[in-house]
Amino acid sequence: MKVIPTAACRFCGQMIQLDGDCELTQPQAEEKATMTCRCAEAVEYQKKKNRKENALKNVSTLFGENAVPERRISEGITNILRESVEEIYSGELAKVTLNLRGGVKASISQNSKGEINVERTETRKQKLTE
């Protein structure tokens, strides 16, 4: 007889069957159960977590390893942006703006819908003096 692994949703306590993942730790199993539960709190948690994951991907796309080579910034600055996403996700920060060299601005903020925006602004200025 095969034992089907289960774990409880951390919000409502409902037991959720986990498909074939027997090697999970208890916290990992609870996280997976919470990510598949349909209770209101779990659904809200899933939305927030997905927003954070998308924001981290956007940091990578606009500034990090997934950006075109000439638009990449240093790993240290990229790590600051990733940490900023974490702090905005946790509710500690509302907005972070970094002014980088070369007229590049990195901005991370959360809108009223709870979405985390990652923005790259580049300003090019030309000045001629006689």
ABEGO torsion letter per residue (X at the ends): XBBBBBBBBAAAGBBBBBBGBAABBAAAAAAAAAAABABAAAAAAAAAAAAAAAAAAAAAAAABAABBAAABBBAAAAAAAAAAAAAAAAGABABBBBBBBGGBBBBBBBBAAGBBBBBBBBBBBBBBBX
